[in-house]
């Protein structure tokens, strides 16, 4: 399965990057290819390309705030997940949402 994800938190500092790191580290255990865009204090980093999005089976929006450029994901199989869920139990996120 190919997944693209966007992580963002209200302050755009620690949790944004911690969630991205957790997703990237856990993905291989679940046979998932993942690319994560972060939207933090430094703006959009590791941006998802139109090709990345078109190739994805699923989009994970890991955020408690509105993300930038959300319209890119219209019509996609998109799941919104609280950032805390990824930080507390990333394996459960993959088990529930990435099958």
Backbone as a printed PyTorch tensor [residue, N CA C, xyz], in Angstrom:
tensor([[[  0.8510,  -1.1760,   0.0000],
         [  0.0000,   0.0000,   0.0000],
         [  0.8960,   1.2380,   0.0000]],

        [[  0.4860,   2.2330,  -0.7670],
         [  1.1930,   3.5100,  -0.8160],
         [  0.3410,   4.5600,  -0.1160]],

        [[  0.9730,   5.2550,   0.8000],
         [  0.2780,   6.2730,   1.5830],
         [  1.0550,   7.5790,   1.5110]],

        [[  0.3270,   8.6660,   1.4280],
         [  0.9140,   9.9810,   1.6460],
         [  0.2630,  10.5380,   2.9030]],

        [[  1.0270,  11.3390,   3.6300],
         [  0.5120,  11.8920,   4.8820],
         [  0.9550,  13.3390,   5.0290]],

        [[  0.1570,  14.0790,   5.7560],
         [  0.5130,  15.4470,   6.1430],
         [  0.3970,  15.5040,   7.6520]],

        [[  1.4540,  15.9980,   8.3090],
         [  1.4010,  16.2010,   9.7540],
         [  1.4860,  17.6930,  10.0490]],

        [[  0.7050,  18.1210,  11.0320],
         [  0.7000,  19.5260,  11.4380],
         [  0.1360,  19.6200,  12.8460]],

        [[  0.6670,  20.5480,  13.6160],
         [  0.1380,  20.7820,  14.9600],
         [  0.0110,  22.2860,  15.1750]],

        [[ -0.7270,  22.6920,  16.2020],
         [ -0.9760,  24.1260,  16.4050],
         [  0.2880,  24.9860,  16.5080]],

        [[  1.3260,  24.4870,  17.1670],
         [  2.5410,  25.2950,  17.2940],
         [  3.5240,  25.0300,  16.1690]],

        [[  3.3720,  23.8920,  15.5050],
         [  4.2200,  23.5860,  14.3560],
         [  5.6560,  23.2900,  14.7090]],

        [[  5.8690,  22.8180,  15.9080],
         [  7.2500,  22.5450,  16.3050],
         [  7.4140,  21.0490,  16.5290]],

        [[  7.3740,  20.6080,  17.7520],
         [  7.7420,  19.2300,  18.0760],
         [  6.7960,  18.1710,  17.5350]],

        [[  5.5080,  18.2850,  17.8220],
         [  4.5850,  17.2000,  17.4900],
         [  4.4810,  16.9430,  15.9920]],

        [[  4.5710,  17.9800,  15.1920],
         [  4.5260,  17.8200,  13.7340],
         [  5.6090,  16.8470,  13.2820]],

        [[  6.8120,  17.0680,  13.7580],
         [  7.9660,  16.2800,  13.3170],
         [  8.0350,  14.9200,  14.0170]],

        [[  7.5950,  14.8700,  15.2560],
         [  7.5620,  13.5920,  15.9720],
         [  6.5670,  12.6360,  15.3010]],

        [[  5.4250,  13.1380,  14.9020],
         [  4.4220,  12.2970,  14.2340],
         [  4.9350,  11.8230,  12.8760]],

        [[  5.5650,  12.7070,  12.1310],
         [  6.1230,  12.3140,  10.8320],
         [  7.1560,  11.2100,  11.0080]],

        [[  8.0290,  11.3760,  11.9720],
         [  9.0690,  10.3820,  12.2340],
         [  8.4620,   9.0420,  12.6420]],

        [[  7.4450,   9.0720,  13.4830],
         [  6.7910,   7.8320,  13.9270],
         [  6.1590,   7.1010,  12.7450]],

        [[  5.5050,   7.8260,  11.8500],
         [  4.8860,   7.2110,  10.6840],
         [  5.9280,   6.5500,   9.7820]],

        [[  7.0030,   7.2630,   9.5250],
         [  8.0570,   6.7430,   8.6440],
         [  8.7090,   5.5070,   9.2420]],

        [[  8.9500,   5.5250,  10.5370],
         [  9.6000,   4.3830,  11.1900],
         [  8.6840,   3.1570,  11.2630]],

        [[  7.3940,   3.3630,  11.4490],
         [  6.4660,   2.2360,  11.6070],
         [  6.0170,   1.6420,  10.2760]],

        [[  6.0140,   2.4080,   9.2190],
         [  5.4670,   1.9580,   7.9340],
         [  6.0230,   0.6180,   7.4390]],

        [[  7.3270,   0.3820,   7.4940],
         [  7.8360,  -0.8970,   6.9810],
         [  7.2590,  -2.1290,   7.6900]],

        [[  6.9350,  -2.0050,   8.9680],
         [  6.3480,  -3.1310,   9.7090],
         [  5.0140,  -3.5670,   9.1170]],

        [[  4.3450,  -2.6330,   8.4460],
         [  3.0120,  -2.8980,   7.9110],
         [  3.0170,  -2.9660,   6.3790]],

        [[  4.2240,  -3.1080,   5.8110],
         [  4.4000,  -3.2280,   4.3660],
         [  3.7710,  -2.0320,   3.6390]],

        [[  4.0140,  -0.8430,   4.1870],
         [  3.4580,   0.3960,   3.6460],
         [  4.5990,   1.2850,   3.1570]],

        [[  4.4300,   1.8120,   1.9500],
         [  5.3310,   2.8450,   1.4490],
         [  4.6850,   4.1790,   1.8130]],

        [[  5.4720,   5.0630,   2.4290],
         [  4.8750,   6.3170,   2.8930],
         [  5.7810,   7.4980,   2.5760]],

        [[  5.1550,   8.6080,   2.2640],
         [  5.8520,   9.8880,   2.1480],
         [  5.0670,  10.8710,   2.9970]],

        [[  5.7800,  11.5950,   3.8520],
         [  5.1240,  12.4970,   4.8010],
         [  5.5610,  13.9370,   4.5480]],

        [[  4.5800,  14.7940,   4.3820],
         [  4.8030,  16.2360,   4.2890],
         [  4.5660,  16.8240,   5.6690]],

        [[  5.4630,  17.6760,   6.1250],
         [  5.2480,  18.3580,   7.3970],
         [  4.8650,  19.8070,   7.1340]],

        [[  3.9220,  20.2820,   7.9220],
         [  3.5150,  21.6790,   7.8630],
         [  3.7280,  22.2480,   9.2570]],

        [[  4.9340,  22.7710,   9.4600],
         [  5.3150,  23.2500,  10.7750],
         [  5.6850,  24.7140,  10.7730]],

        [[  6.4420,  25.0820,  11.7730],
         [  6.8610,  26.4710,  11.9440],
         [  7.7040,  26.9620,  10.7660]],

        [[  8.3590,  26.0400,  10.0850],
         [  9.2040,  26.3900,   8.9360],
         [  8.4220,  26.3570,   7.6220]],

        [[  7.1060,  26.1980,   7.6920],
         [  6.2900,  26.1110,   6.4820],
         [  6.1560,  24.6640,   6.0350]],

        [[  5.8690,  24.4770,   4.7690],
         [  5.7240,  23.1320,   4.2160],
         [  7.0980,  22.5820,   3.8830]],

        [[  7.3900,  21.4120,   4.4590],
         [  8.6610,  20.7410,   4.1810],
         [  8.3640,  19.3530,   3.6430]],

        [[  9.2420,  18.8630,   2.7760],
         [  9.0660,  17.5680,   2.1150],
         [  7.7100,  17.5320,   1.4050]],

        [[  7.4360,  18.5430,   0.5580],
         [  6.1040,  18.6490,  -0.0460],
         [  5.7370,  17.4440,  -0.9030]],

        [[  4.4750,  17.0780,  -0.8360],
         [  3.9500,  16.0060,  -1.6710],
         [  3.7350,  16.5550,  -3.0750]],

        [[  4.1810,  15.8190,  -4.0680],
         [  3.9990,  16.2410,  -5.4510],
         [  2.6480,  15.7270,  -5.9610]],

        [[  2.1570,  16.2870,  -7.0510],
         [  0.9340,  15.7430,  -7.6420],
         [  1.0900,  14.2490,  -7.9760]],

        [[  2.2750,  13.8440,  -8.4000],
         [  2.5200,  12.4280,  -8.6920],
         [  2.4100,  11.5880,  -7.4230]],

        [[  3.0200,  12.0580,  -6.3220],
         [  2.9250,  11.3340,  -5.0430],
         [  1.4650,  11.1060,  -4.6780]],

        [[  0.6800,  12.1520,  -4.7910],
         [ -0.7330,  12.0950,  -4.4000],
         [ -1.5090,  11.1630,  -5.3300]],

        [[ -1.2600,  11.2610,  -6.6280],
         [ -1.9800,  10.4260,  -7.5960],
         [ -1.6840,   8.9430,  -7.4000]],

        [[ -0.4800,   8.6090,  -6.9570],
         [ -0.0780,   7.2220,  -6.7780],
         [ -0.5320,   6.6330,  -5.4430]],

        [[ -1.0120,   7.4690,  -4.5470],
         [ -1.3600,   7.0130,  -3.1920],
         [ -2.6750,   6.2470,  -3.1570]],

        [[ -2.6850,   5.2040,  -2.3480],
         [ -3.9150,   4.4640,  -2.0830],
         [ -4.7420,   5.1540,  -1.0080]],

        [[ -4.0550,   5.9140,  -0.1500],
         [ -4.7320,   6.5570,   0.9760],
         [ -3.9380,   7.8010,   1.3790]],

        [[ -4.6810,   8.7730,   1.9170],
         [ -4.0830,  10.0050,   2.4430],
         [ -4.3880,  10.0620,   3.9300]],

        [[ -3.3540,  10.2620,   4.7320],
         [ -3.5360,  10.4620,   6.1680],
         [ -3.2920,  11.9320,   6.4790]],

        [[ -4.2710,  12.5750,   7.0540],
         [ -4.1090,  13.9450,   7.5430],
         [ -3.9950,  13.8220,   9.0550]],

        [[ -2.7930,  13.9800,   9.5460],
         [ -2.5000,  13.8090,  10.9680],
         [ -2.3620,  15.2050,  11.5580]],

        [[ -3.4660,  15.7280,  12.0510],
         [ -3.4770,  17.1160,  12.4800],
         [ -4.7360,  17.4250,  13.2740]],

        [[ -4.6170,  18.3840,  14.1620],
         [ -5.7650,  18.8970,  14.8940],
         [ -6.1310,  20.3000,  14.4190]],

        [[ -5.4560,  20.7510,  13.3610],
         [ -5.7230,  22.0630,  12.7780],
         [ -5.9690,  21.8740,  11.2840]],

        [[ -6.4820,  22.9030,  10.6340],
         [ -6.6440,  22.8440,   9.1900],
         [ -5.2690,  22.8940,   8.5340]],

        [[ -5.0640,  22.0160,   7.5510],
         [ -3.7780,  22.0120,   6.8610],
         [ -3.8410,  22.9530,   5.6670]],

        [[ -2.6740,  23.3490,   5.1890],
         [ -2.5870,  24.1680,   3.9870],
         [ -2.7910,  23.2930,   2.7570]],

        [[ -3.3720,  23.8500,   1.7320],
         [ -3.5540,  23.1930,   0.4370],
         [ -4.3390,  21.8710,   0.5370]],

        [[ -5.3380,  21.8490,   1.3860],
         [ -6.1350,  20.6330,   1.5890],
         [ -6.8820,  20.2060,   0.3290]],

        [[ -7.1760,  21.1320,  -0.5600],
         [ -7.9270,  20.8090,  -1.7700],
         [ -7.2020,  19.7970,  -2.6550]],

        [[ -5.8850,  19.6460,  -2.4800],
         [ -5.1170,  18.6630,  -3.2700],
         [ -5.6420,  17.2470,  -3.0770]],

        [[ -6.3070,  17.0050,  -1.9550],
         [ -6.7190,  15.6500,  -1.6010],
         [ -8.2000,  15.3700,  -1.8530]],

        [[ -8.9100,  16.3130,  -2.4720],
         [-10.3250,  16.1090,  -2.7680],
         [-10.4840,  14.8880,  -3.6650]],

        [[-11.4550,  14.0600,  -3.3400],
         [-11.7180,  12.8670,  -4.1190],
         [-10.8300,  11.6890,  -3.7780]],

        [[ -9.8830,  11.8840,  -2.8720],
         [ -8.9710,  10.8100,  -2.4620],
         [ -9.5440,  10.0870,  -1.2440]],

        [[ -9.0650,   8.8890,  -1.0220],
         [ -9.4120,   8.1220,   0.1760],
         [ -8.6230,   8.7410,   1.3340]],

        [[ -9.2540,   9.6670,   2.0460],
         [ -8.5720,  10.4700,   3.0620],
         [ -9.1010,  10.1480,   4.4540]],

        [[ -8.1680,  10.0300,   5.3950],
         [ -8.5060,   9.7710,   6.7890],
         [ -7.8930,  10.8850,   7.6320]],

        [[ -8.6950,  11.4930,   8.5040],
         [ -8.2060,  12.5210,   9.4280],
         [ -7.9580,  11.8510,  10.7830]],

        [[ -6.7520,  12.0490,  11.2970],
         [ -6.3410,  11.3980,  12.5400],
         [ -5.7840,  12.4530,  13.4850]],

        [[ -6.2240,  12.4610,  14.7330],
         [ -5.6190,  13.3870,  15.7010],
         [ -4.1200,  13.0730,  15.8580]],

        [[ -3.3330,  14.0910,  15.9480],
         [ -1.8860,  13.9050,  16.0320],
         [ -1.5130,  13.0650,  17.2610]],

        [[ -2.2750,  13.2150,  18.3280],
         [ -2.0180,  12.4570,  19.5520],
         [ -2.1220,  10.9480,  19.3200]],

        [[ -3.0370,  10.5240,  18.4350],
         [ -3.1870,   9.0890,  18.1550],
         [ -1.9000,   8.4970,  17.5830]],

        [[ -1.2610,   9.2370,  16.7050],
         [  0.0010,   8.7580,  16.1190],
         [  1.1020,   8.7530,  17.1670]],

        [[  1.1470,   9.7700,  17.9850],
         [  2.2140,   9.8650,  18.9900],
         [  2.0650,   8.8040,  20.0750]],

        [[  0.8270,   8.4440,  20.4220],
         [  0.6110,   7.4770,  21.4970],
         [  0.6340,   6.0240,  21.0230]],

        [[  0.1650,   5.7660,  19.7850],
         [  0.1120,   4.3770,  19.3230],
         [  0.0940,   4.3300,  17.7950]],

        [[  1.2460,   4.5690,  17.1960],
         [  1.3390,   4.5940,  15.7350],
         [  0.9860,   3.2410,  15.1300]],

        [[  1.3190,   2.1410,  15.8200],
         [  0.9820,   0.8210,  15.2830],
         [ -0.5280,   0.6590,  15.1330]],

        [[ -1.2860,   1.1290,  16.0920],
         [ -2.7430,   1.0420,  16.0310],
         [ -3.2740,   1.8530,  14.8340]],

        [[ -2.6760,   3.0070,  14.5790],
         [ -3.0840,   3.8250,  13.4320],
         [ -2.9250,   3.0210,  12.1490]],

        [[ -1.7910,   2.3460,  11.9900],
         [ -1.5830,   1.5460,  10.7870],
         [ -2.5460,   0.3600,  10.7470]],

        [[ -2.7650,  -0.2870,  11.8530],
         [ -3.6730,  -1.4420,  11.8810],
         [ -5.1020,  -1.0590,  11.5270]],

        [[ -5.5480,   0.0800,  12.0210],
         [ -6.9370,   0.5040,  11.8050],
         [ -7.1380,   1.1430,  10.4340]],

        [[ -6.1960,   1.9740,   9.9920],
         [ -6.4200,   2.8040,   8.8130],
         [ -5.6580,   2.3840,   7.5630]],

        [[ -4.7370,   1.4740,   7.6780],
         [ -3.8550,   1.2000,   6.5370],
         [ -3.8700,  -0.2590,   6.1160]],

        [[ -5.0330,  -0.7870,   5.9340],
         [ -5.1760,  -2.1730,   5.4840],
         [ -5.8960,  -2.2220,   4.1770]]])
